[in-house]
Amino acid sequence: MAHEDDPLEHERASWKPSPGLAVAVPDPVRNPGLPPHRERMTDKDPASMKRAVRGVYTLFYLSIAGSIWAIAAYMLFPIESGRIVDIRNNNLFIGLGIAFALLAIGVGAIHWSKAVMSDREFVEPRHATRGRDTTREAAIKAFADADAESGFGRRVMIRNSLIAALVASVVPGVVLFRGLAPFNSPEKPHAGDPVYLLEHTMWKKGMRLAHDPSGEPIRAADLTLGSAVHVIPEALAEVSHSEGYLDEKAKAIVLLVRLLPEQLVESEERKEWSYNGIVAYSKVCTHVGCPVALYEQQTHHLLCPCHQSQFDVTDHAKVLFGPAARPLPQLPITVDDEGYLIARSDFNEPVGPSFWERH
């Protein structure tokens, strides 16, 4: 925007074009100038302007209604049943509400700029980036002029309805965050307590260790020295996906490793937790819950591929390197009368990230 008091006038007067590759032509292109200004209907008719203003804030209020509908749809179409039709309806109606809310804000803002804001053309010549104090004052004045031309400070209904629509458009997202966490119910009284859920897995005394994913039980005699086997509880095969198969597997999954008995460094209270050099540790990293499944046979180290935490299998899976805060939980094991590996009990500490242990 040009100003009568030009702070760079002295600089422009001293500018000279470089003679490098400049070529003077006899018929240079002339500046066509701006076309004649065409007034809008809202500029000529006050009644039309009032209708445009009403249309803008009506769109913003419709956006608020869309946001409220998205919140209501979250409650009217619950997904706790797990049925596909309920999940589909929940996603459909929440999505429609959010989409309508954002669309109304966009259409209202465009209609505001096209029909209500000041409509005039001007030329803003380029100038040096750094200006004087007078230039900065002119910039402040430009903001003030923009506010006056847009009517943001003067048209209270448009301003307030826009602010309300923007605030309301965020609320459905905040409400939906609640759906990311489970909640307690009479059937599942501990569903909303992550500490309890991670302290208890499917492992219990006498349950056989089985291959993942086949579910075949594992004989201790079948494990070769240096082998590493991915293990799940044998009873996991009886759990359907609708009953939480993946959740139970994520908590109970184990890595089974066989070493020489003399290679193990075992404390007195854990001497009975291994069997003939076979140890079982949770595969869930104690940093952020990634699967610890990379076993280095020569060093007997377990590596988490996500953030490179390393654990020593020979010494209670203690942390050797990386951001993990505690060793991997160990599953106490032994064998039954048929030689199959079984659990002595559940884990004696919570599995997964250390946050829950410090709860």
C-alpha positions as CSV (number, residue, x, y, z in Angstrom):
1,M,0.0,0.0,0.0
2,A,1.5,3.3,-1.0
3,H,1.8,6.1,1.6
4,E,2.2,9.8,1.1
5,D,5.1,9.9,3.5
6,D,7.4,7.4,1.8
7,P,10.3,6.5,4.2
8,L,12.3,5.0,1.3
9,E,12.0,7.8,-1.1
10,H,15.6,8.8,-0.7
11,E,16.7,5.3,-1.4
12,R,14.6,4.9,-4.5
13,A,16.0,8.2,-5.9
14,S,19.6,6.7,-5.7
15,W,18.7,3.3,-7.3
16,K,20.2,2.8,-10.7
17,P,19.5,-0.1,-13.0
18,S,22.5,-2.4,-13.7
19,P,23.7,-2.1,-17.3
20,G,24.6,-5.8,-17.4
21,L,22.1,-7.5,-19.6
22,A,19.5,-4.7,-19.8
23,V,18.3,-4.0,-23.4
24,A,16.4,-0.8,-24.3
25,V,13.5,-1.5,-26.6
26,P,11.7,1.1,-28.7
27,D,8.3,-0.2,-27.9
28,P,8.2,-1.3,-24.2
29,V,5.1,-2.9,-22.8
30,R,2.9,-0.3,-21.2
31,N,1.2,-0.7,-17.9
32,P,-2.4,-1.4,-18.7
33,G,-3.5,-0.1,-15.3
34,L,-6.4,-1.4,-13.2
35,P,-9.8,-2.1,-14.8
36,P,-12.7,0.2,-13.7
37,H,-14.0,-0.7,-10.3
38,R,-17.4,-2.5,-10.4
39,E,-19.5,-2.0,-7.4
40,R,-21.2,-5.0,-5.8
41,M,-24.9,-5.2,-5.1
42,T,-24.0,-5.0,-1.4
43,D,-22.1,-1.8,-2.0
44,K,-25.1,-0.2,-3.7
45,D,-28.0,-1.6,-1.7
46,P,-28.0,-1.4,2.1
47,A,-30.7,-4.1,2.3
48,S,-28.5,-6.4,0.3
49,M,-25.7,-5.8,2.7
50,K,-27.9,-6.7,5.6
51,R,-28.9,-9.9,3.9
52,A,-25.3,-10.8,3.3
53,V,-24.3,-10.1,6.9
54,R,-27.2,-12.3,8.1
55,G,-26.1,-15.0,5.7
56,V,-22.6,-15.0,7.0
57,Y,-23.4,-15.3,10.7
58,T,-26.2,-17.8,9.9
59,L,-23.5,-20.0,8.3
60,F,-21.4,-19.7,11.4
61,Y,-24.3,-20.6,13.6
62,L,-25.0,-23.6,11.4
63,S,-21.4,-24.6,11.9
64,I,-22.0,-24.6,15.7
65,A,-25.1,-26.8,15.1
66,G,-22.9,-29.2,13.1
67,S,-20.4,-29.4,15.9
68,I,-23.2,-30.0,18.5
69,W,-24.6,-32.7,16.3
70,A,-21.2,-34.4,16.1
71,I,-21.1,-34.5,19.9
72,A,-24.6,-35.8,20.1
73,A,-23.9,-38.5,17.5
74,Y,-21.0,-39.7,19.6
75,M,-23.6,-40.4,22.4
76,L,-26.5,-41.5,20.2
77,F,-24.6,-44.1,18.2
78,P,-22.3,-45.9,20.7
79,I,-19.8,-48.4,19.4
80,E,-19.4,-50.4,22.6
81,S,-21.4,-53.3,21.1
82,G,-18.6,-53.9,18.6
83,R,-21.1,-54.5,15.8
84,I,-20.1,-53.3,12.3
85,V,-23.4,-51.5,11.8
86,D,-22.9,-49.5,15.1
87,I,-19.4,-48.6,14.2
88,R,-20.5,-47.5,10.7
89,N,-23.3,-45.3,12.0
90,N,-21.0,-43.8,14.6
91,N,-18.4,-42.9,12.1
92,L,-20.9,-41.7,9.5
93,F,-22.9,-39.3,11.7
94,I,-20.0,-37.9,13.6
95,G,-18.1,-37.4,10.3
96,L,-21.1,-35.7,8.7
97,G,-21.4,-33.3,11.7
98,I,-17.7,-32.4,11.7
99,A,-17.7,-32.0,7.9
100,F,-20.8,-29.8,7.9
101,A,-19.3,-27.6,10.7
102,L,-16.0,-27.1,8.9
103,L,-17.8,-26.6,5.5
104,A,-20.1,-23.9,7.0
105,I,-17.1,-22.0,8.5
106,G,-15.4,-22.1,5.1
107,V,-18.4,-21.0,3.1
108,G,-19.2,-18.3,5.6
109,A,-15.7,-16.9,5.6
110,I,-15.7,-16.8,1.7
111,H,-19.1,-15.2,1.6
112,W,-17.9,-12.6,4.2
113,S,-14.9,-11.7,2.1
114,K,-16.8,-11.6,-1.2
115,A,-19.9,-9.7,-0.1
116,V,-19.3,-7.9,3.1
117,M,-15.6,-6.9,3.4
118,S,-14.4,-3.7,1.7
119,D,-14.0,-4.1,-2.0
120,R,-11.4,-1.9,-3.7
121,E,-8.3,-2.3,-5.8
122,F,-4.9,-0.9,-5.0
123,V,-1.3,-1.3,-6.1
124,E,1.4,-2.1,-3.6
125,P,4.9,-1.5,-5.1
126,R,7.8,-3.6,-3.9
127,H,10.3,-2.1,-1.6
128,A,13.2,-3.0,0.6
129,T,12.3,-5.5,3.4
130,R,13.7,-3.4,6.3
131,G,11.9,-0.1,6.8
132,R,12.2,2.8,9.2
133,D,10.0,3.4,12.2
134,T,7.6,5.3,10.0
135,T,7.2,2.1,7.9
136,R,6.4,0.1,11.0
137,E,3.9,2.7,12.0
138,A,2.4,2.4,8.6
139,A,2.2,-1.4,9.0
140,I,0.2,-1.0,12.2
141,K,-2.0,1.4,10.4
142,A,-2.5,-1.2,7.7
143,F,-3.7,-3.7,10.3
144,A,-6.1,-1.1,11.7
145,D,-7.4,-0.3,8.2
146,A,-7.8,-4.1,7.5
147,D,-9.9,-4.4,10.7
148,A,-12.0,-1.4,9.6
149,E,-12.5,-2.7,6.0
150,S,-13.3,-6.3,7.1
151,G,-15.7,-5.1,9.8
152,F,-14.3,-7.7,12.2
153,G,-14.3,-5.2,15.1
154,R,-17.5,-3.5,14.1
155,R,-19.8,-6.3,13.0
156,V,-20.4,-7.9,16.3
157,M,-22.7,-10.7,15.1
158,I,-20.3,-11.9,12.5
159,R,-17.3,-11.7,14.8
160,N,-19.0,-13.5,17.7
161,S,-20.6,-16.2,15.6
162,L,-17.2,-16.9,13.9
163,I,-15.4,-17.2,17.2
164,A,-18.2,-19.4,18.6
165,A,-18.1,-21.6,15.5
166,L,-14.3,-22.0,15.6
167,V,-14.5,-22.9,19.3
168,A,-17.4,-25.3,18.7
169,S,-15.5,-27.0,15.8
170,V,-12.8,-28.2,18.2
171,V,-15.2,-29.6,20.8
172,P,-16.2,-32.8,18.9
173,G,-12.5,-33.7,18.6
174,V,-12.1,-33.2,22.4
175,V,-15.1,-35.4,23.0
176,L,-13.9,-38.1,20.7
177,F,-10.7,-38.4,22.7
178,R,-12.8,-39.9,25.4
179,G,-13.6,-42.8,23.1
180,L,-9.9,-43.7,22.8
181,A,-9.9,-44.9,26.4
182,P,-12.0,-47.9,27.7
183,F,-14.4,-47.4,30.6
184,N,-15.7,-49.6,33.4
185,S,-18.9,-51.6,33.0
186,P,-20.7,-54.2,35.2
187,E,-19.4,-56.9,32.8
188,K,-15.8,-55.5,32.8
189,P,-15.3,-53.6,36.1
190,H,-11.6,-53.0,35.5
191,A,-11.8,-52.1,31.8
192,G,-10.9,-48.5,32.5
193,D,-8.0,-49.1,34.8
194,P,-4.8,-49.6,32.8
195,V,-2.7,-50.3,35.9
196,Y,-4.9,-53.3,36.8
197,L,-5.1,-54.5,33.1
198,L,-1.3,-54.5,32.7
199,E,-0.7,-56.1,36.1
200,H,-2.8,-59.1,35.1
201,T,-2.4,-61.2,31.9
202,M,-3.7,-64.6,30.8
203,W,-0.8,-66.4,32.3
204,K,-1.6,-68.5,35.4
205,K,-0.2,-71.4,37.2
206,G,-0.1,-74.6,35.1
207,M,-0.9,-72.9,31.7
208,R,1.2,-74.3,28.9
209,L,3.5,-72.1,26.7
210,A,2.5,-72.4,23.1
211,H,4.1,-71.3,19.8
212,D,2.9,-68.1,18.2
213,P,0.7,-68.1,16.2
214,S,0.0,-71.9,15.8
215,G,-0.8,-72.4,19.5
216,E,1.0,-75.7,19.7
217,P,2.4,-76.4,23.2
218,I,6.2,-76.4,23.6
219,R,8.3,-79.3,25.0
220,A,11.4,-78.2,26.9
221,A,13.3,-81.0,25.1
222,D,12.5,-79.5,21.7
223,L,14.3,-76.2,22.4
224,T,17.8,-76.2,21.1
225,L,20.7,-74.2,22.7
226,G,20.6,-70.6,21.6
227,S,17.1,-70.7,20.2
228,A,14.6,-67.9,20.6
229,V,10.9,-68.7,20.4
230,H,7.8,-66.4,20.2
231,V,5.3,-67.7,22.8
232,I,1.6,-67.1,23.7
233,P,-0.6,-68.8,26.3
234,E,-2.2,-72.0,25.1
235,A,-5.6,-70.8,26.2
236,L,-5.4,-67.8,23.9
237,A,-6.7,-69.9,21.1
238,E,-10.1,-70.1,22.9
239,V,-10.4,-66.3,22.9
240,S,-12.3,-64.7,19.9
241,H,-11.4,-61.3,18.4
242,S,-14.7,-59.9,19.8
243,E,-13.6,-61.0,23.3
244,G,-10.3,-59.2,23.1
245,Y,-7.9,-61.6,21.5
246,L,-5.5,-59.0,20.3
247,D,-5.5,-57.1,23.7
248,E,-4.8,-60.3,25.6
249,K,-2.1,-61.4,23.2
250,A,-0.4,-58.0,23.3
251,K,-0.1,-58.2,27.1
252,A,0.8,-61.9,27.4
253,I,3.2,-62.4,24.5
254,V,6.6,-63.8,25.6
255,L,10.1,-64.5,24.1
256,L,11.5,-67.9,25.2
257,V,15.3,-68.3,25.1
258,R,17.5,-71.3,25.9
259,L,21.0,-70.8,27.3
260,L,23.5,-72.9,29.2
261,P,22.4,-73.0,32.9
262,E,25.8,-71.7,34.0
263,Q,25.4,-68.6,31.8
264,L,22.4,-67.4,33.8
265,V,23.0,-64.9,36.6
266,E,20.0,-65.5,38.9
267,S,19.1,-64.0,42.2
268,E,18.0,-66.3,45.0
269,E,14.3,-65.5,44.6
270,R,14.4,-66.2,40.9
271,K,16.4,-69.4,40.8
272,E,13.1,-71.4,40.3
273,W,11.8,-69.1,37.6
274,S,13.9,-70.7,34.8
275,Y,14.1,-74.4,33.8
276,N,17.4,-76.0,32.7
277,G,18.7,-72.7,31.2
278,I,15.3,-71.8,29.6
279,V,14.1,-68.3,30.5
280,A,10.9,-66.4,29.4
281,Y,10.6,-62.6,29.3
282,S,7.8,-60.3,28.2
283,K,8.2,-59.2,24.6
284,V,6.7,-55.8,25.4
285,C,9.4,-53.1,25.8
286,T,9.4,-51.2,29.0
287,H,10.0,-47.9,27.2
288,V,6.9,-47.4,25.0
289,G,5.6,-50.9,24.4
290,C,7.3,-51.9,21.2
291,P,7.9,-55.7,20.5
292,V,11.4,-56.7,21.7
293,A,12.1,-59.5,19.3
294,L,15.6,-59.2,18.0
295,Y,17.9,-61.7,19.7
296,E,21.7,-61.6,19.3
297,Q,22.8,-65.2,20.0
298,Q,26.5,-64.5,20.7
299,T,26.0,-61.7,23.2
300,H,22.6,-62.9,24.5
301,H,21.2,-59.4,24.1
302,L,17.6,-58.5,23.2
303,L,17.2,-55.4,21.1
304,C,14.1,-53.2,20.7
305,P,14.0,-52.0,17.1
306,C,12.0,-48.9,17.9
307,H,14.4,-46.9,20.1
308,Q,17.4,-49.4,20.4
309,S,17.0,-50.4,24.1
310,Q,19.1,-53.5,24.8
311,F,18.4,-56.1,27.5
312,D,20.7,-58.8,28.9
313,V,19.0,-62.2,28.8
314,T,21.5,-63.8,31.1
315,D,21.0,-61.3,33.9
316,H,17.2,-60.8,34.5
317,A,16.9,-58.9,31.2
318,K,18.3,-55.8,32.8
319,V,18.7,-52.7,30.6
320,L,22.2,-52.3,29.0
321,F,21.5,-49.4,26.7
322,G,18.7,-47.1,25.6
323,P,15.7,-45.3,27.1
324,A,14.0,-48.2,28.7
325,A,13.7,-47.6,32.4
326,R,13.5,-51.1,33.8
327,P,14.2,-54.7,32.9
328,L,11.7,-56.8,31.0
329,P,9.3,-58.7,33.3
330,Q,10.2,-62.3,33.7
331,L,7.6,-65.1,33.5
332,P,8.3,-67.9,36.0
333,I,8.2,-71.3,34.2
334,T,8.7,-75.0,34.8
335,V,7.5,-78.3,33.1
336,D,4.5,-80.5,33.7
337,D,4.5,-84.3,33.9
338,E,4.5,-84.6,30.1
339,G,7.6,-82.4,29.7
340,Y,5.7,-79.4,28.3
341,L,6.7,-75.9,29.5
342,I,4.1,-74.3,31.8
343,A,3.9,-71.1,33.7
344,R,4.4,-71.1,37.5
345,S,2.2,-67.9,37.8
346,D,1.5,-64.7,36.1
347,F,4.1,-62.0,35.8
348,N,5.1,-60.5,39.1
349,E,5.1,-56.9,37.8
350,P,3.2,-54.9,35.2
351,V,4.1,-55.5,31.6
352,G,4.7,-52.6,29.2
353,P,5.9,-49.1,29.6
354,S,7.2,-48.0,33.0
355,F,4.6,-45.3,33.4
356,W,2.1,-47.8,34.8
357,E,4.5,-49.0,37.4
358,R,4.9,-45.5,38.7
359,H,1.2,-44.9,38.8
